[in-house]
Structures are given as structure tokens and as C-alpha cells.
Amino acid sequence: MNSMNDTGVVASPASGQTSHTHRFRRLARTGFIATLAAMLTTTLAAALAQAVGVDFEVPDGGETIPLSGFAAVTGFFSVVGIVIAVALLRWSPRPAKRFVWTAVSLTAISLVPPLVSGANTATTTALLGLHLVAATVMIPTLARSLRTRTD
């Protein structure tokens, strides 16, 4: 079934779906670029912290977190953020606001493990900072990509 828009041009029902699909693709593309930026930024910040003496040793098992571990965990949770953003774009009338609220809440929750890990003060402080570095890259980028005229 076709309908006329304000200009008198017949628009098919699929044209709105194409626009929606374009927004999903744009969001995913922006999200993956932001993920790479967050991984790079977090890993560089961790390397800088190591250079000034942070050992990133976690007492449970006594293992040191490798730099590649920062990149991997940042990448994984950034992709989780993209999935949340896509879901909100699909099902929320105000995806940007809901995303910011959700992402900030999840970031706050992510600060708990470093605080209870038993690591030394320098490691705990660096881990908290690295969580905030990744959030500072991902949250504004995805929120900007979700904004519409109705937000």
C-alpha cells in the first residue's frame, strides 16, 4: 500500500525502513570506529601508567594484567555498548537519553571491581581511570550518533 507525502510524491512503505536501516548501519559504523579509538586510548593510557610504575598486579592469583588485556576488555565491553545503543535505537522513543543513562549507570557499576580487587592504590587508581577513559570515548560518541530531532 502506497501513500502520498506532502509533496504529492507517492512514497512506498519500505522507504521509511531504508532510512531506519541506514541509521542502524551508521550507528554500528560509528560505534566500531569509537571502539577502536577506545581500545587504542585505553591501551596507551595503561602503557603510560606502567611506564610511571603502576604494576597492574591483581592479588587474586598474583598475575599482572597485560596491555593486550586492556585492549581486549575495552573492545568487548564497547561492543556491548554498541549492542545496547542499537537496541535502544530500535525500541526506545528517546534512544540518546536512555543510552546515556544506561551507559553512565553501567560505568559506575564497572568501577566496583577495581575497588574490591585488593590491588595496591596505584593499580586501583589506574584501573578506575582506565574505565573512565573508555567511557569518555564511547558514551558521547554513541549518544551523538543516537540523537534525533525528537531528543
Secondary structure per residue as TSV (DSSP state, phi and psi in degrees):
chain	resnum	aa	ss	phi	psi
A	1	M	-	360.0	130.0
A	2	N	-	-106.4	157.4
A	3	S	E	-139.6	157.7
A	4	M	E	-91.9	137.1
A	5	N	-	-92.9	-174.2
A	6	D	T	-61.6	-23.5
A	7	T	T	-89.4	-0.4
A	8	G	S	84.4	6.1
A	9	V	-	-90.4	136.7
A	10	V	E	-75.4	127.5
A	11	A	E	-114.3	133.5
A	12	S	-	-84.8	155.5
A	13	P	T	-60.7	-26.2
A	14	A	H	-72.6	-18.7
A	15	S	H	-63.5	-37.0
A	16	G	H	-66.6	-35.3
A	17	Q	H	-68.3	-36.6
A	18	T	H	-63.6	-41.6
A	19	S	H	-62.7	-42.3
A	20	H	H	-65.4	-42.0
A	21	T	H	-62.4	-39.0
A	22	H	H	-61.4	-41.5
A	23	R	H	-64.2	-39.5
A	24	F	H	-62.4	-45.7
A	25	R	H	-64.3	-43.0
A	26	R	H	-62.4	-42.7
A	27	L	H	-62.3	-45.6
A	28	A	H	-63.0	-43.9
A	29	R	H	-62.3	-47.8
A	30	T	H	-61.1	-41.9
A	31	G	H	-62.8	-42.5
A	32	F	H	-70.1	-34.6
A	33	I	H	-65.5	-43.1
A	34	A	H	-64.0	-36.4
A	35	T	H	-61.1	-46.2
A	36	L	H	-61.3	-41.4
A	37	A	H	-64.0	-42.1
A	38	A	H	-65.5	-41.4
A	39	M	H	-62.1	-45.2
A	40	L	H	-64.9	-47.7
A	41	T	H	-63.0	-44.4
A	42	T	H	-65.9	-42.2
A	43	T	H	-66.5	-40.9
A	44	L	H	-64.8	-39.8
A	45	A	H	-65.3	-38.2
A	46	A	H	-66.4	-39.7
A	47	A	H	-64.2	-39.5
A	48	L	H	-63.9	-42.8
A	49	A	H	-61.9	-41.6
A	50	Q	H	-62.6	-38.5
A	51	A	H	-64.0	-28.5
A	52	V	T	-96.2	9.5
A	53	G	T	110.1	2.7
A	54	V	-	-75.4	128.2
A	55	D	-	-92.5	-15.4
A	56	F	-	52.2	34.2
A	57	E	E	-89.6	126.3
A	58	V	E	-99.8	122.5
A	59	P	T	-57.1	-31.1
A	60	D	T	-71.9	90.6
A	61	G	T	101.8	-15.1
A	62	G	T	67.2	19.2
A	63	E	E	-87.7	150.6
A	64	T	E	-95.5	136.0
A	65	I	-	-73.5	122.9
A	66	P	-	-78.1	158.5
A	67	L	H	-58.8	-37.2
A	68	S	H	-63.6	-27.4
A	69	G	H	-65.3	-36.5
A	70	F	H	-65.6	-43.1
A	71	A	H	-63.6	-44.6
A	72	A	H	-65.0	-46.6
A	73	V	H	-67.8	-40.9
A	74	T	H	-61.4	-44.1
A	75	G	H	-62.1	-45.1
A	76	F	H	-61.1	-51.6
A	77	F	H	-73.0	-23.9
A	78	S	H	-67.9	-39.7
A	79	V	H	-65.1	-38.3
A	80	V	H	-58.6	-42.0
A	81	G	H	-61.9	-39.0
A	82	I	H	-64.1	-42.6
A	83	V	H	-61.6	-41.9
A	84	I	H	-62.4	-44.2
A	85	A	H	-62.2	-43.0
A	86	V	H	-63.8	-42.8
A	87	A	H	-62.2	-42.5
A	88	L	H	-67.9	-36.5
A	89	L	H	-61.0	-37.0
A	90	R	H	-75.6	-42.4
A	91	W	H	-114.6	-6.4
A	92	S	-	-107.1	138.6
A	93	P	S	-72.7	-19.5
A	94	R	S	-132.4	70.6
A	95	P	H	-63.8	-36.7
A	96	A	H	-65.5	-47.6
A	97	K	H	-63.4	-44.2
A	98	R	H	-64.5	-38.6
A	99	F	H	-64.1	-47.1
A	100	V	H	-60.1	-45.6
A	101	W	H	-60.1	-46.2
A	102	T	H	-66.1	-47.0
A	103	A	H	-66.3	-40.0
A	104	V	H	-65.9	-40.0
A	105	S	H	-62.6	-45.2
A	106	L	H	-67.1	-34.5
A	107	T	H	-63.8	-43.1
A	108	A	H	-60.7	-42.0
A	109	I	H	-64.8	-35.6
A	110	S	H	-67.6	-14.6
A	111	L	T	-79.8	-14.4
A	112	V	H	-67.9	-49.9
A	113	P	H	-54.4	-44.4
A	114	P	H	-60.9	-34.3
A	115	L	H	-69.6	-29.5
A	116	V	H	-104.3	6.0
A	117	S	S	-72.0	-22.0
A	118	G	-	83.2	7.4
A	119	A	-	-71.2	163.1
A	120	N	-	-66.8	169.1
A	121	T	H	-60.3	-42.0
A	122	A	H	-63.7	-43.6
A	123	T	H	-66.5	-44.8
A	124	T	H	-60.9	-46.1
A	125	T	H	-62.5	-43.7
A	126	A	H	-64.0	-42.8
A	127	L	H	-62.9	-41.7
A	128	L	H	-61.1	-44.3
A	129	G	H	-62.9	-39.0
A	130	L	H	-66.8	-36.1
A	131	H	H	-61.0	-42.2
A	132	L	H	-71.1	-32.7
A	133	V	H	-62.3	-49.2
A	134	A	H	-61.9	-42.5
A	135	A	H	-64.7	-36.7
A	136	T	H	-66.6	-29.1
A	137	V	H	-80.6	-47.7
A	138	M	H	-78.0	-48.1
A	139	I	H	-61.2	-53.0
A	140	P	H	-63.3	-36.1
A	141	T	H	-64.7	-48.3
A	142	L	H	-69.0	-38.1
A	143	A	H	-62.8	-41.9
A	144	R	H	-62.0	-39.3
A	145	S	H	-70.5	-24.0
A	146	L	H	-86.3	-17.6
A	147	R	-	-61.1	138.4
A	148	T	-	-129.6	177.6
A	149	R	T	-67.7	-18.0
A	150	T	T	-87.8	-13.6
A	151	D	-	-79.7	360.0
